[in-house]
Amino acid sequence: MIAVLGECVADGFTTRSPGAIGHPTPEPGPSGQGPSEPGSGGEELALQVLPGGGPANTAVALARLGTPARFLGRVSGDVFGEMFRRRLAASGVDLSACVEAAEPSTLSVAALDPGGRAAYTFYAGGTADWQWTPAELGPDRLGTANCLHTGSIALVKEPGRAAVEEFARKAAARATVSVDPNVRPSLAGRADYPVSRWCEWADILKLSDDDLEFLLPGVPLERACDTWHEAGARLIVVTRGAAGALVSLDGERAHVPAPEVNVVDTVGAGDSFTAGLLHGLDAEGLLGGRLDGLDLGTAVAAAELAVRVAALTCAVAGPNPPWATAL
């Protein structure tokens, strides 16, 4: 079993409503002071809200691929929290380690560029995902998992970041640990991502080329990998969109091409990649320690599976990773 620790986020995607600019304006109401339908006739946006959040997406993708997945999240009791639970459970994710949180869910609003890449605005003040306490992250929360994956906003946002990091550090004593920084510049600054410190206890570091440019601007990809290998991470994988991925194992490197796909959007693609990578390593019996026995060829094979899973996610709308049968 792979445990995934982190957030659920309600991802809102904007569409113009029928009352938006460009549609006929209703007749004035009886008072003569405005339209008879409140809110009509002006500039309006409708939100289509989908269940998301990087760690939750990864847990869903793992379970759909056939790897038992346990989600460790603080899930609200509001309408979005119920949506998260339904999606996770329907995908086969174990929710027994979740905390029932009193705080509201986190909301993000995504704007898609012509290439399907999303830019997010987060509404995260006082929300459930970041409120972890040490008491909520005892060793029993990990269960029988042989791997812990974490990262994203839960690992960088106060007040829970210290508790999450300490939990991951302790988990490394008996499980493989994977980290995806999943950088969110609108919520955290560069200093909030102490990647070299995380590499002291993380075996796998997965990040995107955008993450890399934010964290180490202007630093060549290979030099960045060497920096984090020296800090302790054995396997580093950098996703590069349509250019595929770079796999670096203890400094030995290979490039993995991405399959061609008709992109609807790229939402959740990186999270699906992580799931495919961990699923491939787990299938080889390599999780549960310090990646003993992993060679570059096996790491590349896992990354080749991961780019296929990510490509299939790009071919549909929203963070909707494929089931194993789609492969």
Phi, psi and chi 1 to 4 in degrees:
 res  aa     phi    psi   chi1   chi2   chi3   chi4
   1 MET       -  140.8  177.7 -179.4  -71.0      -
   2 ILE  -109.4  126.7  -64.7  176.3      -      -
   3 ALA   -95.0  139.8      -      -      -      -
   4 VAL  -124.3  122.1 -178.0      -      -      -
   5 LEU  -111.9  124.6  169.3   58.4      -      -
   6 GLY   162.2 -155.4      -      -      -      -
   7 GLU  -102.0  157.9   68.3  -90.2    9.2      -
   8 CYS  -106.8  140.2  -62.4      -      -      -
   9 VAL  -134.2  135.7  175.8      -      -      -
  10 ALA   -81.8  109.5      -      -      -      -
  11 ASP   -90.2  113.7  -73.1  -22.4      -      -
  12 GLY   -97.3  129.1      -      -      -      -
  13 PHE  -113.1  131.2  -63.3   87.3      -      -
  14 THR   -88.1  140.5   57.3      -      -      -
  15 THR  -138.9  153.0   58.3      -      -      -
  16 ARG   -75.7  135.4  -72.1 -170.6 -178.9  -84.5
  17 SER   -84.5  164.3   70.1      -      -      -
  18 PRO   -58.1  -24.5  -26.5   35.4      -      -
  19 GLY   -88.5    8.4      -      -      -      -
  20 ALA   -75.9  171.8      -      -      -      -
  21 ILE   -57.8  138.7  -69.8  173.6      -      -
  22 GLY   103.2  -11.7      -      -      -      -
  23 HIS  -103.2  155.1  -67.0  -89.7      -      -
  24 PRO   -58.5  142.5  -22.1   32.0      -      -
  25 THR   -87.9  129.5  -57.9      -      -      -
  26 PRO   -61.8  160.1  -19.4   31.3      -      -
  27 GLU   -63.5  150.7  -66.5  -63.1  -39.7      -
  28 PRO   -58.7  151.2  -21.3   32.0      -      -
  29 GLY   -74.5  179.7      -      -      -      -
  30 PRO   -56.3  -31.8  -24.6   33.8      -      -
  31 SER   -77.1  -14.4   66.5      -      -      -
  32 GLY    75.5    8.3      -      -      -      -
  33 GLN  -103.5   -1.7  -64.5 -179.7   -7.5      -
  34 GLY   179.3  176.1      -      -      -      -
  35 PRO   -67.2  153.5   23.7  -32.2      -      -
  36 SER   -72.2  -21.7   56.6      -      -      -
  37 GLU  -101.8  116.5  -68.5 -175.8   39.3      -
  38 PRO   -57.5  133.9  -22.5   32.3      -      -
  39 GLY    83.8   -5.6      -      -      -      -
  40 SER   -87.8  160.1  -63.1      -      -      -
  41 GLY    83.8   -5.3      -      -      -      -
  42 GLY  -113.7 -168.5      -      -      -      -
  43 GLU   -78.9  116.3  175.7   65.0   29.3      -
  44 GLU  -132.9  152.7  -61.6  176.6   11.9      -
  45 LEU  -128.3  137.6  -69.6  174.7      -      -
  46 ALA  -103.4  143.9      -      -      -      -
  47 LEU  -106.9  127.1  -78.6 -178.1      -      -
  48 GLN   -97.1  117.3  179.4 -171.4   19.2      -
  49 VAL  -104.1  124.6  179.3      -      -      -
  50 LEU  -117.8  149.3  -59.3  176.4      -      -
  51 PRO   -72.1  128.5   25.1  -31.6      -      -
  52 GLY  -145.9 -147.3      -      -      -      -
  53 GLY    99.8  123.9      -      -      -      -
  54 GLY   -51.2  -54.8      -      -      -      -
  55 PRO   -61.9  -41.1  -27.6   37.5      -      -
  56 ALA   -62.5  -41.2      -      -      -      -
  57 ASN   -60.1  -40.4  -67.6  -20.4      -      -
  58 THR   -65.3  -41.7  -63.2      -      -      -
  59 ALA   -62.5  -43.1      -      -      -      -
  60 VAL   -61.1  -46.4  165.5      -      -      -
  61 ALA   -63.8  -41.3      -      -      -      -
  62 LEU   -58.2  -49.8  -80.0  166.3      -      -
  63 ALA   -62.9  -39.9      -      -      -      -
  64 ARG   -67.4  -29.2  -69.1 -175.6 -179.0 -176.2
  65 LEU   -77.3  -14.9  -69.6  172.8      -      -
  66 GLY   108.3    4.6      -      -      -      -
  67 THR   -92.6  121.9  -65.5      -      -      -
  68 PRO   -55.1  128.7  -25.4   34.7      -      -
  69 ALA  -127.0  136.4      -      -      -      -
  70 ARG  -117.6  122.8  178.7 -176.3 -179.3   93.8
  71 PHE   -99.3  127.2 -174.9   61.1      -      -
  72 LEU  -108.8   98.7  -75.6   61.6      -      -
  73 GLY  -142.8  155.2      -      -      -      -
  74 ARG   -94.8  104.5  -60.2 -174.8   86.4 -100.6
  75 VAL  -107.4  125.8 -174.9      -      -      -
  76 SER   -68.6  160.6  176.3      -      -      -
  77 GLY   -92.3    7.8      -      -      -      -
  78 ASP   -79.9 -175.2   61.8   16.4      -      -
  79 VAL   -63.1  -34.6   63.2      -      -      -
  80 PHE   -70.6  -38.9  -64.1  134.2      -      -
  81 GLY   -59.6  -40.4      -      -      -      -
  82 GLU   -64.3  -37.5  -68.6  -56.1  -46.4      -
  83 MET   -63.0  -42.6  175.9  178.7   67.7      -
  84 PHE   -59.7  -47.3  -58.9  147.3      -      -
  85 ARG   -61.0  -41.9  -71.5 -175.3 -179.8   88.1
  86 ARG   -63.2  -43.4  -72.4 -166.1  -61.5  -89.2
  87 ARG   -66.0  -46.8 -179.6 -146.0 -167.4 -168.7
  88 LEU   -61.7  -47.1  -71.0  158.5      -      -
  89 ALA   -65.1  -41.3      -      -      -      -
  90 ALA   -64.8  -25.2      -      -      -      -
  91 SER   -86.8   -7.6  -62.6      -      -      -
  92 GLY    95.7   16.0      -      -      -      -
  93 VAL   -80.1  137.8  176.6      -      -      -
  94 ASP   -75.7  120.3  172.9   14.9      -      -
  95 LEU  -105.1    9.7  -59.9  179.2      -      -
  96 SER   -67.9  -17.9   62.7      -      -      -
  97 ALA   -98.0    5.3      -      -      -      -
  98 CYS   -75.8  151.8  -72.2      -      -      -
  99 VAL   -99.6  131.6  172.0      -      -      -
 100 GLU   -80.9  107.6  -65.4 -175.5    7.9      -
 101 ALA   -96.3  143.1      -      -      -      -
 102 ALA   -81.8  -22.2      -      -      -      -
 103 GLU   -76.0  162.0  -59.4   85.3    2.1      -
 104 PRO   -73.7  166.0   26.8  -34.5      -      -
 105 SER   -76.5  157.0  -62.2      -      -      -
 106 THR   -81.6  138.1  -56.0      -      -      -
 107 LEU  -117.8  137.1  172.6   66.4      -      -
 108 SER  -124.9  149.9   73.5      -      -      -
 109 VAL  -117.0  122.6  177.7      -      -      -
 110 ALA  -104.5  136.1      -      -      -      -
 111 ALA  -113.4  126.2      -      -      -      -
 112 LEU   -96.2  133.6  -61.2  176.7      -      -
 113 ASP   -84.6  175.6   68.5   14.5      -      -
 114 PRO   -58.5  -22.7  -27.8   36.9      -      -
 115 GLY   -89.0    4.0      -      -      -      -
 116 GLY    84.9    7.4      -      -      -      -
 117 ARG   -84.7  140.0  -65.9  164.7   65.3   95.6
 118 ALA  -102.5  139.1      -      -      -      -
 119 ALA  -112.8  129.4      -      -      -      -
 120 TYR  -109.0  140.1  -64.2   93.4      -      -
 121 THR  -111.8  123.7  -59.1      -      -      -
 122 PHE  -101.8  141.5  -72.9   89.5      -      -
 123 TYR  -116.5   91.0  -59.7   87.0      -      -
 124 ALA  -127.9   11.5      -      -      -      -
 125 GLY   -68.6  120.5      -      -      -      -
 126 GLY    67.7   21.3      -      -      -      -
 127 THR   -86.5  171.4   52.5      -      -      -
 128 ALA   -67.2  -36.5      -      -      -      -
 129 ASP   -64.4  -24.8  -58.3  -82.9      -      -
 130 TRP  -103.9    7.2  -21.6  118.5      -      -
 131 GLN   -97.0   22.3  -48.2  -62.4  -36.2      -
 132 TRP   -56.8  140.3  -73.0  105.1      -      -
 133 THR  -118.8  157.7   65.9      -      -      -
 134 PRO   -56.7  -34.2  -28.1   36.2      -      -
 135 ALA   -64.8  -28.7      -      -      -      -
 136 GLU   -81.7  -10.4  -68.4  173.7  -27.2      -
 137 LEU  -121.8   52.7  -74.0  172.9      -      -
 138 GLY   -72.9  167.2      -      -      -      -
 139 PRO   -61.9  -24.9   17.6  -29.4      -      -
 140 ASP   -67.4  -19.7   58.5  -40.9      -      -
 141 ARG   -63.9  -27.5 -165.4   70.8   67.9  177.7
 142 LEU   -75.4  -26.0 -171.8   63.1      -      -
 143 GLY    63.2 -140.0      -      -      -      -
 144 THR   -95.5   13.9   60.1      -      -      -
 145 ALA   -61.6  140.1      -      -      -      -
 146 ASN   -97.2    0.3   63.8  -10.7      -      -
 147 CYS  -150.9  140.8  176.4      -      -      -
 148 LEU  -119.1  125.5  171.3   68.2      -      -
 149 HIS  -111.5  133.3  173.2   71.8      -      -
 150 THR  -148.9 -174.5 -170.8      -      -      -
 151 GLY   132.1 -154.3      -      -      -      -
 152 SER    60.3 -147.8 -162.9      -      -      -
 153 ILE   -74.9  -31.1  -47.0  168.3      -      -
 154 ALA   -62.6  -24.1      -      -      -      -
 155 LEU   -89.1   -6.1 -170.4   54.4      -      -
 156 VAL  -125.1  -14.3  -59.9      -      -      -
 157 LYS  -101.4  132.9 -169.7  166.3  173.9   59.8
 158 GLU   -71.5  152.5  -61.6  -72.6    4.2      -
 159 PRO   -94.7    0.3   34.4  -36.3      -      -
 160 GLY   -92.1   -5.8      -      -      -      -
 161 ARG   -59.6  -39.4   57.6  179.9  -66.6  172.8
 162 ALA   -66.0  -39.6      -      -      -      -
 163 ALA   -66.5  -39.7      -      -      -      -
 164 VAL   -65.3  -44.6  173.0      -      -      -
 165 GLU   -64.2  -41.5 -178.2  169.8  -17.7      -
 166 GLU   -65.9  -38.0 -176.5   59.8   20.9      -
 167 PHE   -61.4  -45.1  178.1   80.5      -      -
 168 ALA   -65.0  -39.9      -      -      -      -
 169 ARG   -60.5  -43.6 -175.4 -175.6  -65.4  -85.8
 170 LYS   -70.3  -36.1  -69.6  179.0  177.8  177.1
 171 ALA   -61.8  -29.2      -      -      -      -
 172 ALA   -61.9  -16.6      -      -      -      -
 173 ALA   -67.9  -22.6      -      -      -      -
 174 ARG  -139.0    3.8   64.7 -179.3 -178.0   89.3
 175 ALA  -141.4  151.5      -      -      -      -
 176 THR   -67.6  138.0  -55.1      -      -      -
 177 VAL  -117.6  130.9  178.1      -      -      -
 178 SER  -119.2  139.8  164.9      -      -      -
 179 VAL  -131.4  134.8  169.3      -      -      -
 180 ASP  -124.0  108.8  177.6    3.2      -      -
 181 PRO   -59.5  -34.9  -22.8   33.0      -      -
 182 ASN    44.7   61.0 -161.3   13.3      -      -
 183 VAL   -57.7  136.1  167.2      -      -      -
 184 ARG  -128.7   88.3  -65.2  -71.6 -177.0 -112.3
 185 PRO   -59.7  -25.0  -24.6   35.2      -      -
 186 SER   -74.0  -14.5   63.8      -      -      -
 187 LEU  -113.8  -20.9  -80.0 -179.7      -      -
 188 ALA  -150.7  148.6      -      -      -      -
 189 GLY   -93.7  175.2      -      -      -      -
 190 ARG   -58.5  -37.9 -170.9  174.1  -65.7  113.5
 191 ALA   -67.2  -16.7      -      -      -      -
 192 ASP   -80.3   -2.7  -64.3  -45.2      -      -
 193 TYR  -117.0   77.1  -66.5   89.8      -      -
 194 PRO   -79.8   70.8   31.3  -35.1      -      -
 195 VAL   -61.4  -40.2  177.3      -      -      -
 196 SER   -61.8  -36.4  -69.6      -      -      -
 197 ARG   -68.1  -40.0 -171.2  176.1   76.3 -143.2
 198 TRP   -62.0  -35.1  -64.1  -17.9      -      -
 199 CYS   -67.4  -12.9  -71.0      -      -      -
 200 GLU   -64.8  -28.5  -65.2  173.2    3.5      -
 201 TRP  -123.5   -4.9   41.1  -97.2      -      -
 202 ALA   -94.9  136.3      -      -      -      -
 203 ASP   -89.4  -32.8  -55.0  -73.7      -      -
 204 ILE  -123.9  130.1  -58.2  168.1      -      -
 205 LEU  -121.5  117.0  176.8   65.6      -      -
 206 LYS  -115.3  131.6  176.1  -92.1  170.1 -173.5
 207 LEU  -152.2  166.6   65.8  164.1      -      -
 208 SER   -97.0  167.4   69.5      -      -      -
 209 ASP   -66.3  -30.1   49.8    3.0      -      -
 210 ASP   -65.7  -42.3  -73.3  -19.8      -      -
 211 ASP   -57.6  -45.6  -65.8  -21.2      -      -
 212 LEU   -61.5  -43.1  179.5   61.5      -      -
 213 GLU   -65.7  -33.7 -179.3   57.4   30.1      -
 214 PHE   -71.2  -43.6  176.0   83.3      -      -
 215 LEU   -75.2  -42.3  -65.1  167.1      -      -
 216 LEU  -132.8   73.0  -64.5  174.9      -      -
 217 PRO   -60.3  131.0   18.3  -30.1      -      -
 218 GLY    80.7   -5.0      -      -      -      -
 219 VAL   -84.1  127.8  175.2      -      -      -
 220 PRO   -56.9  147.6  -24.2   34.0      -      -
 221 LEU   -55.8  -47.4 -167.4  156.8      -      -
 222 GLU   -64.7  -38.2  -71.5   79.0    5.2      -
 223 ARG   -67.0  -37.5 -173.1 -172.1  -55.7  169.8
 224 ALA   -62.0  -43.5      -      -      -      -
 225 CYS   -59.4  -44.6  -71.7      -      -      -
 226 ASP   -62.1  -37.5  -70.6  -19.9      -      -
 227 THR   -59.4  -44.5  -63.7      -      -      -
 228 TRP   -80.1  -27.2  -69.6  -37.3      -      -
 229 HIS   -62.5  -44.7  -76.8  -47.7      -      -
 230 GLU   -61.7  -29.6  -69.4  172.4    6.5      -
 231 ALA   -76.6  -17.3      -      -      -      -
 232 GLY   137.0  -18.8      -      -      -      -
 233 ALA   -74.0  129.5      -      -      -      -
 234 ARG   -82.3  -44.8  -72.9 -153.9   60.8 -155.5
 235 LEU  -114.9  122.4  175.9   62.5      -      -
 236 ILE  -123.1  128.8  -60.9  171.8      -      -
 237 VAL  -126.9  125.9 -177.3      -      -      -
 238 VAL  -114.4  117.7 -177.4      -      -      -
 239 THR   -83.7  143.4   57.4      -      -      -
 240 ARG  -131.8   32.6  -52.3  179.3   66.8 -162.3
 241 GLY    62.5 -130.7      -      -      -      -
 242 ALA   -65.8  -15.5      -      -      -      -
 243 ALA   -83.5   -0.3      -      -      -      -
 244 GLY    91.5 -134.8      -      -      -      -
 245 ALA  -150.2  151.5      -      -      -      -
 246 LEU  -103.1  130.2  172.6   75.1      -      -
 247 VAL  -110.4  126.7  177.9      -      -      -
 248 SER  -129.7  114.5 -176.7      -      -      -
 249 LEU  -114.4  108.3  177.7   65.5      -      -
 250 ASP    51.9   32.3  -65.8  -29.9      -      -
 251 GLY    93.5  -10.9      -      -      -      -
 252 GLU   -88.5  127.5 -172.0 -179.2    4.6      -
 253 ARG  -125.8  155.3  -72.4 -176.1  -95.6  -89.3
 254 ALA  -152.1  152.2      -      -      -      -
 255 HIS  -104.1  139.2  -70.2  -89.0      -      -
 256 VAL  -116.5  119.4  175.0      -      -      -
 257 PRO   -74.0  156.2   27.1  -33.4      -      -
 258 ALA   -97.2  141.5      -      -      -      -
 259 PRO   -69.8  151.7   24.1  -31.8      -      -
 260 GLU   -72.7  141.2  -67.4 -173.5    8.1      -
 261 VAL  -152.8  148.1   63.2      -      -      -
 262 ASN   -80.3  108.4  -67.5  -39.1      -      -
 263 VAL   -80.8  123.8  175.2      -      -      -
 264 VAL   -86.1  -53.7  175.1      -      -      -
 265 ASP  -159.6  169.0   62.5   49.0      -      -
 266 THR  -104.5   13.1   63.1      -      -      -
 267 VAL   -63.6  125.0  177.4      -      -      -
 268 GLY    81.8    0.0      -      -      -      -
 269 ALA   -65.2  -42.8      -      -      -      -
 270 GLY   -64.2  -36.1      -      -      -      -
 271 ASP   -67.5  -39.7  -48.8  -39.8      -      -
 272 SER   -65.8  -37.8  -67.9      -      -      -
 273 PHE   -58.6  -47.4 -179.4   96.8      -      -
 274 THR   -57.1  -44.9  -59.9      -      -      -
 275 ALA   -61.7  -43.7      -      -      -      -
 276 GLY   -62.9  -39.8      -      -      -      -
 277 LEU   -63.3  -49.4 -179.3   72.2      -      -
 278 LEU   -66.4  -38.2  -63.9  177.0      -      -
 279 HIS   -60.0  -44.0  173.9   78.3      -      -
 280 GLY   -65.0  -41.1      -      -      -      -
 281 LEU   -68.1  -38.0  -65.0  173.9      -      -
 282 ASP   -66.1  -38.3 -172.2   54.8      -      -
 283 ALA   -62.2  -25.2      -      -      -      -
 284 GLU   -91.1    3.8  -64.5  -64.0  -35.8      -
 285 GLY    71.3   27.6      -      -      -      -
 286 LEU   -98.0   -7.6  -68.4  165.9      -      -
 287 LEU   -92.2  151.3  -59.7 -177.5      -      -
 288 GLY   119.4   -1.9      -      -      -      -
 289 GLY  -153.6 -144.7      -      -      -      -
 290 ARG   -97.9   33.5  -55.8  -77.3   72.7   84.4
 291 LEU    62.3   32.6  -59.2  178.2      -      -
 292 ASP   -59.6  133.5  -60.6  -30.8      -      -
 293 GLY    89.4   -7.0      -      -      -      -
 294 LEU   -73.9  129.4  177.5   62.9      -      -
 295 ASP  -116.3  168.6   56.6   50.6      -      -
 296 LEU   -62.7  -38.5 -176.2   61.9      -      -
 297 GLY   -61.0  -41.2      -      -      -      -
 298 THR   -69.0  -39.1  -55.8      -      -      -
 299 ALA   -63.1  -40.3      -      -      -      -
 300 VAL   -64.7  -41.3  166.2      -      -      -
 301 ALA   -61.1  -40.4      -      -      -      -
 302 ALA   -65.1  -39.1      -      -      -      -
 303 ALA   -69.1  -33.2      -      -      -      -
 304 GLU   -64.4  -40.0  -71.8  171.8  -19.2      -
 305 LEU   -63.8  -42.2  171.9   63.4      -      -
 306 ALA   -61.9  -40.9      -      -      -      -
 307 VAL   -68.8  -29.4  -65.3      -      -      -
 308 ARG   -67.9  -43.2  -69.3  174.1   58.1 -154.8
 309 VAL   -63.4  -42.4  176.3      -      -      -
 310 ALA   -64.2  -40.9      -      -      -      -
 311 ALA   -62.6  -41.8      -      -      -      -
 312 LEU   -64.9  -31.9  -70.9  170.8      -      -
 313 THR   -69.0  -37.0  -56.3      -      -      -
 314 CYS   -67.3  -22.2  -69.7      -      -      -
 315 ALA   -82.2   -3.2      -      -      -      -
 316 VAL  -129.5  164.8  -62.7      -      -      -
 317 ALA   -78.4  136.2      -      -      -      -
 318 GLY    75.5 -178.6      -      -      -      -
 319 PRO   -79.9   77.4   30.2  -33.6      -      -
 320 ASN  -124.2   81.3 -171.8   16.1      -      -
 321 PRO   -69.1  157.6   23.1  -32.5      -      -
 322 PRO   -77.3  158.0   30.3  -36.6      -      -
 323 TRP   -84.8  161.3  -64.3   80.3      -      -
 324 ALA   -57.2  -33.5      -      -      -      -
 325 THR   -64.2  -24.3   51.6      -      -      -
 326 ALA   -72.5  -15.8      -      -      -      -
 327 LEU   -85.9      -  -62.2  175.0      -      -
